[in-house]
């Protein structure tokens, strides 16, 4: 799973941050939703952050988006979706086909999970995880549009998958992380997600946070 990540103001991330800050939609979201655009530090569900997607004129664009789908019947936002079943779930299948996105981060956080003698899951150390030999972690996600007080705005969820062998000792899920060269294809609705998902990275570096 993935329910926290971190943004450091690096030269590589700055262009995404600057584009989101200059967004007209972002300024409207700040006023209407009453929350700031977060561009540094630890990111939590329901935060508004820079996200890469395709614009209506089919150009790669950075949009401000809020983390978490509102799903009918649930009292909390859905921040993760399983890549194995997203295309079949009513909450995600339309986004799987036409509204995919990339969430740029420095790294994501995961807490070690292991079974206690009584069978219950215990949470252990917190780890910061990112692709090996990379300073940016491109999280693959889906987005949809919601409406609040007359404003239509985007929200996103992060896709998760089975963990790599080296991460199994920490958790039984990991986010889908794309290489930079796959971003354009992933956000392109004219390309099937199933044809791109195999490009996801699995070789990660994990350090105690």
C-alpha positions, 0 to 999 in steps of 0.5 A: 500500500501507499499512504504517505510520500515525501516531496523534497524541493530538488531541481528535478521536481521543481518544474512540476511544482512550479507548473502546479503553482501557476495553475488557474485551477489550483488557485480556485481549488485553494479558495473553494476547498480551503486547503493549500497546495502542498509542494514540500514535506510529507504528503498525507491523504486528502492533501492537494499536490502536483500530479502529471496527467494529459490535458484536454488538448492531449499535452502532458500537464501538471495539475493540482489534485487531491489525494483520495477518491470519494466512494459511495458507502465509504466514510474515508477517501480511497487512497490506493487501488489494486492494479490487479483489479482496478479495471474491473471495479466500478469505482476505478474502471473508467479512470483505468481506461481514460484518466491515468496519472503520475504522482511525482515524489522523492520517495514513499513511506512504508511501515513494516508489517509482521504477524504477532503470535496471536495472528494479528498484524503488528506495525514496526519501523518506518521506511523511506523507499525509492527506485535504485539510482533515482532521485524521483519516484514516479507513482502511477495513479488514476484520477477522476473528477468531483464537484464541490460548491460548483467547482469541478476538480480532480482527485487521485488514487495510487495504484499498488501491486505485489511487492518485489522480493526485497520489499516483502519483508516490509509489506505485502504491497508496494505502489506501482512505480514507473520509469520516467520514459514511461510517463507519456505512455501511462497518461495517454488514454489512447494506449492500453494500461495493460500494455504499459504496466510491465514497465513498472520498476521493482528494484528499490532502495529502502532505508529506515526513516 
